[in-house]
Amino acid sequence: MALGAIWPWVAVRVVSAELSFERPRCHEGDEVIVELAVANRWPWPVWGLLIEGGIDEDAALARVPAWSKARYRFAWRPERRGPLPRQVPQVATGFPFGLWTCRRPIAVARELIVWPRLTALRSTPFDRCDQPAIAGGLVDRPGDEGDLVSARPYRPGDSPRRIHWAHTSRRDTLIVCERQTASQRHAVVALDPHAFAKDGLPTRYQPASGLSAGVGGDWGETSGGGGLEPADGTARQDPLDAALRVLASVCQALHRHGWQVACELDGQTIRVSSQPAALRALWDRLAWHGIRPAEGERARAATSGGLRIVVTDEAGWRARPVAVSRRASEQQRWIVVDDAAFEAPADAAAVEPWIRVSACGGEEGEREWRRQWERRCHGDESFA
């Protein structure tokens, strides 16, 4: 009886454990291999160990053999963004009587940063304010690159190579071809700083909630016997997480099409260069949003004439500032992440945002979000 009472204290001191992830970064929903190494230095097996706080899902070790170093590998799919583990993992046991529980911290060999999940967007919105540049996408404006766009009479200084001889012979005057020109398109993708408020404060001032996620895949084979039994858990939807997924997807789509992209987050501007590493750095920032204080360049005005896309919630959309001109309105697009908990007032404005995205997510919500984006990018101008 006395031995059983002190057994939890003894068990956690003869067992050491180390938690690691197969890779340092992944997106929400990606499969990650988690490895747990457990060493038992005693000549007797240890039963009833519980791993707490590692992947925000408690897991049980039924039995760790005597004088062994066991490695447990299993597949897991994180469903919430942020760093993992979010708290110090611990090995705990209350075996055999459960009268009290003794805990001991677990070493973490490699952490995991979970990026927001991305939606593949193939198109980009039309921008009337393309600016000429040495390199970039091609637009239908007179230039010296790309495909033929028009023909015009010859002007002194035109290259003889651009003469269109068929038109010249028909009109009995010199006609030259005009080609496309290279342009650099600019866009600012902003998260509304006054949106997604809780208890009257902007989201960035709220303490980050803990992650919850389901475990995907089968438990792997172990080298020392025993097994892992994950506790059941369901992912909780958060409108802020949905908004960050939308923002990350838009930035990726514009970046892949050669746009100069800047992201406004927490009142700061993140310039995304053309290098893939810059996009990954942005995803790191989005993963940490609301979890630790941001460090970066203070926000400043967007490039003159550039496109501005604002991601907000229903309350932020209704409190939006009125555009000073039609041109300014056309260059600012609003994407509203619709929170089901929001109750629209009776005198709600009839104007709809450019795109409205459901915060509930899921496959159906993702398809609808992609469908709206593609439709808006292909000429539907009935938006605010």
VOGU-3710 file (C-alpha; in Angstrom, 3 decimals, decimal comma):
1> malgaiwpwv> 0,000/0,000/0,000  2,806/2,430/0,887  4,693/1,533/-2,299  1,576/2,167/-4,375  1,135/5,579/-2,781  4,651/6,758/-3,651  4,845/4,964/-7,020  3,856/8,035/-9,142  6,760/10,002/-7,636  9,175/7,148/-8,352
11> avrvvsaels> 7,888/6,464/-11,874  8,351/9,975/-13,265  11,922/10,122/-11,940  13,121/6,913/-13,519  11,599/7,814/-16,900  12,886/10,512/-19,265  11,213/11,571/-22,517  11,909/13,777/-25,544  9,387/15,111/-28,064  10,246/16,131/-31,625
21> ferprchegd> 8,561/16,816/-34,958  9,768/15,479/-38,286  9,869/18,948/-39,875  9,966/22,459/-38,449  7,017/23,952/-40,379  3,781/22,896/-42,001  0,374/24,259/-42,965  -2,836/23,540/-41,110  -4,103/20,108/-42,105  -0,733/18,836/-43,339
31> evivelavan> 0,410/15,474/-42,033  3,337/15,655/-39,623  5,229/12,786/-38,039  5,577/13,207/-34,281  8,245/11,209/-32,466  8,299/10,554/-28,738  11,425/8,950/-27,265  10,992/7,419/-23,799  13,778/5,860/-21,700  13,140/3,683/-18,667
41> rwpwpvwgll> 16,220/3,301/-16,444  14,628/0,847/-14,029  14,694/-2,986/-14,126  10,875/-2,962/-13,888  8,316/-1,814/-16,466  6,450/1,443/-15,935  2,715/1,575/-16,524  0,101/4,251/-16,888  2,113/7,197/-18,214  0,270/10,185/-19,690
51> ieggidedaa> 1,868/12,711/-22,074  0,296/16,136/-21,547  0,635/19,359/-23,521  2,849/18,150/-26,372  0,449/18,459/-29,295  -2,508/19,718/-27,295  -3,860/16,199/-27,297  -3,110/14,027/-24,268  -1,731/10,585/-25,157  -1,348/7,547/-22,946
61> larvpawska> 1,586/5,125/-22,795  0,173/1,834/-21,627  3,563/0,279/-20,803  7,240/1,178/-21,064  9,485/-1,928/-20,846  12,292/-2,211/-18,295  15,770/-0,943/-19,222  14,587/0,252/-22,600  14,685/3,225/-24,936  11,427/3,188/-26,871
71> ryrfawrper> 10,499/5,457/-29,775  6,873/6,061/-30,639  6,098/7,552/-34,064  2,664/8,582/-35,248  1,052/10,795/-37,878  -0,842/13,894/-36,808  -2,605/16,747/-38,610  -2,606/20,087/-36,767  -5,815/22,022/-37,378  -4,879/25,337/-35,761
81> rgplprqvpq> -2,066/27,744/-36,599  0,676/28,714/-34,165  3,789/27,305/-32,523  3,822/23,825/-31,058  4,091/22,898/-28,330  2,201/25,901/-26,942  3,066/24,877/-23,382  5,778/22,784/-21,756  4,909/19,092/-22,344  4,931/16,854/-19,297
91> vatgfpfglw> 4,929/13,165/-18,493  2,429/12,399/-15,732  1,173/9,363/-13,881  -1,244/8,557/-11,095  -0,756/4,784/-11,336  -1,772/2,594/-9,554  -4,407/4,124/-7,231  -4,954/7,523/-8,843  -4,911/9,253/-5,465  -2,532/11,916/-6,770
101> tcrrpiavar> -0,642/12,708/-9,948  3,053/13,446/-10,297  4,453/15,294/-13,341  7,829/15,969/-14,916  8,727/18,217/-17,905  9,631/16,652/-21,248  12,475/17,951/-23,420  11,509/19,274/-26,865  14,140/18,502/-29,512  12,409/20,363/-32,369
111> elivwprlta> 9,440/22,693/-32,336  6,778/23,006/-35,029  5,370/26,205/-36,533  1,914/25,675/-38,048  1,131/28,087/-40,893  -2,413/29,075/-41,918  -4,013/26,740/-44,433  -3,903/27,983/-48,038  -6,562/27,940/-50,724  -5,187/27,618/-54,266
121> lrstpfdrcd> -6,314/30,741/-56,189  -5,470/30,671/-59,899  -6,432/34,198/-60,979  -5,626/37,742/-59,899  -7,918/40,798/-59,871  -7,790/43,360/-62,653  -5,698/46,396/-61,762  -6,190/49,565/-63,790  -3,037/51,180/-62,394  -0,256/48,988/-63,740
131> qpaiagglvd> 3,052/50,810/-63,593  5,733/50,304/-66,270  8,794/48,437/-65,092  11,862/46,696/-66,461  10,479/43,281/-65,521  7,092/41,967/-64,520  3,815/40,866/-66,051  2,745/41,970/-69,533  -0,208/44,313/-70,077  -1,945/45,546/-73,213
141> rpgdegdlvs> -0,189/48,889/-73,413  2,216/50,064/-76,127  5,676/48,713/-75,510  8,452/46,557/-76,882  7,719/43,138/-75,350  5,151/40,384/-75,540  2,447/39,877/-78,150  1,155/42,272/-80,809  -1,666/44,463/-79,532  -2,248/47,028/-82,300
151> arpyrpgdsp> -0,908/48,771/-85,398  -0,434/52,507/-86,055  1,152/54,829/-88,586  4,929/55,120/-88,588  6,486/57,873/-86,478  10,070/59,091/-86,821  12,277/57,064/-84,539  10,323/53,787/-84,804  12,444/50,722/-85,442  12,280/49,375/-89,013
161> rrihwahtsr> 11,884/45,910/-87,517  8,404/46,870/-86,274  7,069/47,726/-89,740  4,011/45,664/-90,677  4,645/45,095/-94,377  1,234/43,659/-95,229  -0,617/46,676/-93,807  1,979/48,984/-95,386  1,388/47,567/-98,867  -2,414/47,826/-98,533
171> rdtlivcerq> -2,413/51,416/-97,236  0,543/52,684/-99,256  2,037/54,200/-96,076  4,306/52,867/-93,373  2,441/50,991/-90,610  4,225/49,700/-87,499  3,217/47,118/-84,906  2,845/47,832/-81,220  3,595/45,168/-78,645  2,775/44,765/-74,996
181> tasqrhavva> 4,803/46,342/-72,228  6,141/44,993/-68,955  4,522/46,307/-65,817  4,852/45,903/-62,084  1,575/45,586/-60,231  1,379/46,605/-56,598  -1,023/45,400/-53,927  -1,458/45,856/-50,203  -3,327/43,093/-48,385  -4,439/44,327/-44,969
191> ldphafakdg> -6,078/42,756/-41,941  -8,539/45,296/-40,552  -7,010/46,290/-37,174  -10,459/46,984/-35,720  -12,011/43,685/-36,797  -12,428/40,383/-34,974  -12,750/42,147/-31,613  -13,540/40,260/-28,421  -14,922/42,022/-25,360  -14,544/45,339/-27,143
201> lptryqpasg> -10,804/45,037/-27,835  -9,090/44,277/-31,149  -7,992/40,677/-31,512  -4,284/41,446/-31,250  -4,772/42,435/-27,596  -6,498/39,185/-26,676  -4,571/36,319/-25,081  -4,129/33,514/-27,590  -6,389/30,540/-27,062  -4,957/27,040/-26,837
211> lsagvggdwg> -4,856/24,817/-29,871  -7,060/21,835/-30,321  -6,726/19,333/-33,111  -7,668/15,882/-34,185  -5,101/13,156/-34,694  -4,942/11,750/-38,199  -3,440/8,526/-39,468  -2,580/5,282/-37,751  -0,297/4,941/-34,782  3,138/3,803/-35,915
221> etsgggglep> 5,044/0,767/-34,782  7,187/1,156/-31,671  10,594/-0,209/-30,966  10,090/-0,892/-27,288  6,578/-2,270/-26,939  3,480/-0,509/-25,672  1,293/1,867/-27,632  -0,113/5,387/-27,813  -3,795/6,084/-27,265  -4,771/9,679/-28,204
231> adgtarqdpl> -7,628/11,416/-26,484  -10,564/12,527/-28,648  -10,679/16,185/-29,637  -12,419/18,415/-32,141  -11,064/21,540/-33,797  -12,723/24,826/-32,821  -13,348/27,325/-35,598  -12,145/30,899/-35,052  -13,085/33,819/-37,371  -9,591/35,305/-36,923
241> daalrvlasv> -7,964/32,065/-38,085  -10,311/32,020/-41,088  -9,348/35,617/-41,906  -5,629/34,816/-41,724  -6,165/31,870/-44,099  -7,856/34,222/-46,550  -5,069/36,796/-46,210  -2,333/34,184/-46,693  -4,077/32,725/-49,768  -4,476/36,150/-51,405
251> cqalhrhgwq> -0,828/37,061/-50,763  0,325/33,761/-52,251  -1,829/34,188/-55,382  -0,583/37,726/-56,050  3,030/36,803/-55,265  2,980/33,899/-57,731  1,756/36,197/-60,491  4,628/38,629/-60,012  2,872/41,328/-58,000  4,741/43,522/-55,551
261> vaceldgqti> 2,942/42,542/-52,337  2,861/44,232/-48,941  0,898/42,970/-45,970  -0,454/45,229/-43,223  -0,755/43,429/-39,922  -0,991/44,854/-36,412  -0,384/48,350/-37,727  2,868/47,296/-39,392  3,868/46,755/-43,001  5,525/43,534/-44,145
271> rvssqpaalr> 7,157/43,874/-47,567  7,161/40,574/-49,463  10,007/40,417/-51,957  10,019/38,176/-55,020  11,974/35,440/-53,204  10,027/32,380/-51,926  11,714/32,806/-48,542  9,926/36,153/-48,110  6,556/34,436/-48,471  7,531/31,834/-45,880
281> alwdrlawhg> 8,578/34,630/-43,516  5,126/36,158/-43,933  3,490/32,838/-43,057  5,666/32,676/-39,936  4,355/36,099/-38,961  0,756/35,008/-39,542  1,298/31,874/-37,461  2,463/34,013/-34,527  -0,228/36,700/-34,943  -1,965/37,372/-31,625
291> irpaegerar> 0,424/35,065/-29,755  3,456/37,290/-29,276  4,083/41,041/-29,825  4,872/41,947/-33,415  8,128/43,533/-34,487  8,492/45,259/-37,801  8,110/48,395/-39,859  5,293/50,756/-38,990  2,531/50,852/-41,578  2,715/53,579/-44,190
301> aatsgglriv> 0,691/54,568/-47,193  0,406/52,069/-50,009  2,095/52,670/-53,344  0,181/55,306/-55,289  -2,410/53,716/-57,539  -1,906/50,212/-56,166  -4,637/47,745/-55,336  -5,676/47,447/-51,690  -7,497/44,373/-50,359  -8,864/44,576/-46,816
311> vtdeagwrar> -9,879/41,461/-44,873  -12,430/42,292/-42,187  -15,470/40,970/-40,349  -19,123/41,993/-40,572  -18,799/44,754/-37,994  -15,673/46,141/-39,682  -17,420/46,133/-43,074  -20,351/48,161/-41,763  -18,012/50,624/-40,045  -15,739/51,046/-43,089
321> pvavsrrase> -14,759/54,577/-44,147  -16,485/55,965/-47,241  -14,221/56,217/-50,297  -13,425/59,798/-51,308  -13,784/59,017/-55,030  -14,965/56,296/-57,384  -11,368/55,620/-58,450  -10,350/55,073/-54,813  -13,331/52,774/-54,347  -12,386/50,709/-57,393
331> qqrwivvdda> -8,839/50,246/-56,098  -9,962/49,041/-52,656  -11,617/45,645/-52,321  -13,201/44,275/-49,157  -13,296/40,606/-48,188  -15,653/39,950/-45,277  -15,186/36,854/-43,139  -18,741/36,255/-41,988  -19,060/35,181/-38,351  -22,288/33,260/-37,745
341> afeapadaaa> -22,504/34,780/-34,245  -22,908/38,310/-35,642  -26,466/39,634/-35,797  -26,951/42,223/-38,513  -28,864/45,371/-37,481  -32,283/46,084/-38,969  -31,011/49,069/-40,967  -28,062/47,205/-42,482  -26,741/48,721/-45,701  -27,711/46,956/-48,926
351> vepwirvsac> -24,210/47,267/-50,418  -22,390/43,953/-50,471  -18,615/43,531/-50,135  -16,413/42,312/-52,957  -16,270/38,800/-51,486  -17,965/37,261/-48,474  -16,306/34,189/-46,912  -17,824/31,889/-44,323  -15,828/31,535/-41,108  -17,044/27,951/-40,704
361> ggeegerewr> -14,555/26,714/-43,277  -14,660/23,097/-44,393  -14,431/21,796/-47,948  -17,700/23,411/-49,011  -16,671/26,793/-47,586  -13,280/26,581/-49,310  -14,873/25,784/-52,674  -17,253/28,716/-52,318  -14,390/31,049/-51,385  -12,382/29,922/-54,431
371> rqwerrchgd> -15,434/30,239/-56,718  -16,141/33,816/-55,590  -12,504/34,824/-56,051  -12,330/33,439/-59,582  -15,655/35,067/-60,529  -14,593/38,471/-59,218  -11,221/38,260/-60,951  -12,854/37,600/-64,329  -14,730/40,838/-64,806  -17,700/40,934/-62,407
381> esfa> -17,582/44,554/-61,232  -20,760/44,504/-59,091  -18,919/44,911/-55,826  -18,059/47,500/-53,214
//
